[in-house]
Amino acid sequence: MDRRRLVVGLMALPASGGIVTSHPFTTARAQLRSEGLYGTDGTAKAMLMPSGPVVSRADGDIIENLDIDAPFGDGISVSHPRVTVRNCRIRHAEGHGVYATDAAGLVLQTLEIDHVGAPQSGAGSSPHRNNVHIEQCPDTTIDRVKASRGSSNIYVELSERTHMSFLELHDARGPLPRGQNVQLNLSPNSVLEDFSAENGPTSWTEDNVSMFQSDRCLVRRGLVSYNNSPSGDGVMIEGSFDCTVEDVDAVQQGNGAFAAVPLHNAGSGGCVFRRCRTCQSYNTTRDGRPAPTSNGLSIYTLISPGARKHTITDCHFYAIANPGNLVWDTRAVNKGWVFMAQRFTPRAPVRLDLRW
């Protein structure tokens, strides 16, 4: 066995436990079948080892196959480069699910993370309860992750070239400044693709997806559903240049489906919304929160002085609360923009089979 894997495995054992040798493969298959632990395709589900919180110990560590219960602190803490965390279920109450800092080349793969400390409904008790929280971790990969009830479900700061794919995200809880399913902060050249970000009446949202001072980012093939913030948008590009949003559906938004705007001294321009769609918006109070501040605006666009204009092309809407408030300010958009009425069926949400 790889020494690094052995170390992490030993760390994960309960305090009163010992080392348990595995069954031979044929015996394990029989046991799994007798316990109904096969998926519908006949392949075995993961067998996870109960564990408390885990920390990385060395460059290149592999942390895997753990069922982590973290009533206090962070579920997994990573502070070394090139660490892989995979095939884990993490339940955390008073910290982050995964917290990583100064960990370039981090890989998070096939994880289920739930903030079990969230109240039954509404805003969380602290903004420091993210399901994934990474800082100064360039070239991170986040793939096949289901996350629920975090202050933000995924928060990425100072981590350029982060790549996120196949995400199933639910029920962001805030409070301010959190409340996003995904937020990129000072993390340029990052990608978010093949995802769904779904909230509901129990949520306390801001933007569903936020690109905050993160230039040249790409968001594509996604669904953002439900927002109850008076100031949040479905996909918000804030203080960022040259970002692209394509093939994204924004459903049940109030303050805006899509936005690209400057932020104080951070400019904005040159962003593209391509084949983006919105439907079923609202313009009233919702879930005990005030009505949208934009009067039911759909797309919010501004540019900083001298910046290139944004582009809106092949975009559609239907069943929106204020069809007279489509795009503001059109002076920030290239001529020939296309945002027209057309009925459509929203994209299906991501549903991950995590096999445990």
N, C-alpha and C positions, 0 to 999 in steps of 0.2 A: 504493500500500500504506500502511496505517496506520503512522505513524512508530514507535509503540511496538512493533508487531509486528516491524518491520524490525530494531530494536535487539535484541530478544530473539533473532531469527533469526540475526543476526550473532554474538551471544554463543555460540550453540550450535554454530557451525562448528568443525570440528577445527582445531588450531593451524596445520597445514600446508595447509589447504584454502582455497578461494576461494568466491566467490558463484557458484552454479550456477543458470542460468535454467531454468525449468520447461518441459517439453514442452507443445505445444498440447494441448488436451483430447482431441482425437480420437486423436492419437499416443499419449498416456498411456493411454487406454482399451485400445488395441491391445497396448501393452506389458504392462499389467496382466493382460490376458486370456492373453497368451502365457506369463506366469510363474505362472499359476494363482492370481492374487491377487484373485479375485472371491469374494464370499460365496455361499452357496447361494441367496440371494434375488436374485442378479444385480447387487448394488451393489458398488462398488469398496471394497476394504479401504484403510485408512489407509496412506500412505507416510510413514514416520517417518525423520527426519534423525538420524544418530548424533551424540551430544553428550556432553560431560562435564557436571559440575555447573553449575547455572544459578542466578542470583540475580535477584530483581526489581529494577527500576531506578526505577520511578515509579508514582504512583497510577494505577490502572486498567490496568496492564500486562496483556497477553495472552501467555501462554507455552503453545505448542501444537505438536503434531506432532513430538515429539522422542523419541528412543530414548536414554535417559540411563544412562550407566555411571558410578557414583560409588564407586570403591574406597576413597576416604577422604572424610570429611565428609558433609554432607547432599546428597541428590540435587538438590532444589530448595529454595531458601531464599527466603521471602517476608517482607518487612518494610514493605510499603506497603498502604494500603487498596484495596479493590475490585479486587484482582488476580484474574484467571481463569487457571487451569491446566487444560488439557484435551487429550485425545487424546495421552497420553504413556505410554510404558513406562519404568519406573524400576527399576534394579537398584543396590542400595546395600549396602555391607559394614560400614563402621565409623562410621555416622552414622544419621540419620533419612532416610526416603525423601523426605517433604515436611516441612519445618520452617517454621512460620509463627508470627510474633509481632507483636502490635500491628497486625494486618491485618484490620480490620473489613470485612465484606462479601466475604470470600474465597469464591471458587467453585472447587471441585475436581470435575472432571467427566470421565468416561470415562478412567480411569487403571488401569494394571496395575503394582503395586508389589511387589517381592520383596526380602526381606532375604537376599541371597545369602551373607552372612557368617555365617549361622546354622550351628551344627554339624549333622551328619547327623541327630542325634537328641538330645532333651533340652534342658536349660536353655541359653539363650544366655550369652555372655560378659559382657554388660552390659545394664542396664535401659534404656539410651539408644540403642536401635536400633528405634524405632517406625517403622512404615510411614507413618503420618500422625501428626504431632505438632503441635498448634496450641495457642497460649497467647494470651489476651487478644485473641481474634478474634471479637467478637460478630457474629451474623447470618451465620455461615458456612453454605454449602451444600456437601454432599458427596454426589455422585450418580454411580451407575454406576462403582463402584470395586471392583477385585479386589485383595486384599492377602494376602500369605502370609509366614509365618515371622518376623513382627516380634516384638520384645519385647512390645509390644501392637500389634495391627494398626491400631487407631485410638485415639488418646489426645487428649481434648479438655479443656482446663483454662481456667477463667475466661473462658468463651466462651458467654454466654447466647444462647438462641434459635438454636442450631446445628440444622440440618435435614439428616438423613442418610437416604438411600434407595437401594434397589437395590444392596446391598453383597454381595459374595461374599468371605467371609473364611475363612482357613485357618490352622491350625497355629501358634497363639500359643506363644511360647517363653520369656517371662519373661527373667531371674529376678525375684524380688521386688524392688520392689513391683509389677512388671508381671506379665503373664501373662493379660491379657484380650484378647478379640477387639475389644471396644469398651469404653472407660471414659470416662464423663463425670465430671469433677471440678469442683465449684463452677461448674456450667454449667446454671442453671435454665432452665425453659421450652423445653427442647430436645426434638427428635423423632427417633426411630430407627424406620424402617419398611421393610417389604419387603426382608428381609435373611436371610442364613444365616451362622452362625458355627460352623464345623466344625473340630474338633480330631481327633487320633488318637494312636496309640502313640508317635509321634515328638515330640509336644507336651509342653510344661511349663506347665500351666495354673494360673490362680487362678479368678476368676469368668469365665464366658464373656462376660457383659455386666454392667457395673457402673455404677450411678448413685450417685455418691459426693457427698454434700452438695449435691445438685442437685434442688431442689424443682420440682414441677409438670411433670415430664418424662413423655413418652409413648413406650412401646415397643410396636409392634404388627406383626402379620403377619410372624412370623419363626420361624426354626428355630435352636436352639442344640443342638449335638450333640457329645458326648464331653467328659469332664472327668476328669482324673486327680489333681486336688488333694485332699488330705485336708480342706481348709477352704474350697474354692471352691464357688460355686453357679452354676446355669445363668443366672438373672437375679437380681442382687442389688441391692436398693434400700437404701442404707446412709446413715443420718443425713439422710434426705430426707423431705419431706412431700408428700402429695397427688399422687403419681405413679400412672400407670396402665400396666398390662401387659395386653394383650389379644391373643387369637388368636396365641399363641406356644407352640410345642412344644419341650419340653426332653427330649432323648433321651440315654441312657447317662450320666446324672449319678450322683454318689455321695453327696456331702455334702448336697445339696439341689437341687431343681429351681428353686424360686422363694423369695425372701426379702425382707422389709421390716423393718428393725430400726434402733434408735438406734445412735449411735456416740459414745461418750464424752459430750461436752457438746452434740453435735448430735442433736436429737431425731428422732422418726419418728412418723407417724400419717397416717390418711386415705388410704392407698394402696389401689388396686383391682387385683385379679387377676380378669380376665374371660375366659372361654373359653380358659383355659390348660390344657395337657395335658402329662403326663409318662409315659414308659414306659422299660423296659429299664434300670432303674437297677442299681447294684452296691453292695456293702457289704463289700468285701475290699481287700487291697492291689492296686495296679494300676501297671504300668509302673515297678516299682521304688520306688514312693512308698507311704507308709503308708495304711492303711484310713481311710475317712471318719471324722471326729471326731464326727459327729452320729448314728452308728448307723443310717445309711440314711434319715434324715428326708427328707420330700418338700417341705413348705412350712414355712418358718421365719418366725414373726411375733412381734414385740414392739413395744410403743409406749412413748413417753416419758410421764412423769406429766402427766395432764390432756389428753393428745392424743386426737383422734378415733380410733376403732378402724378397722382395715383391713377390707376387704371381699373375700371369696372367693365368686365366683358362677359357676355353670355350668362348673366345672373338672372334669377327669377324669384317671384314671390307669389303667394296667394293666401287668402284668409288672414289678412293682417289687420291690426286694430286701427291703423290710421293710414290708408292708402294715399292720402294727400301729403304725407311726410316721408318720402322715400329716401332721398339723399340730401345731406347737408354737410358741407357747402359744395355745390357742384362746381364752383370756381377752382376747387382743389383737384378736380378730376379731368383727365384728358377728354377731348371732344370725341363724340361717337360712343359714349358709354352706353351699355345695355343692361338695364334692370327692368324687366317687364313681367306682367302678370302671366302666369302659366301654372296650371294645377300639376302637382307631382306627388309621388309617394316618397316620403323621407327614407333615407338610408337606414338599413337595419342596424341595430346596435351590435357591438362586438360581444360575443359570449364565449368565454374561454372554458375549455374542459381541462381543469388542472389536475384531475386524476388522483384526488385523495378524498 
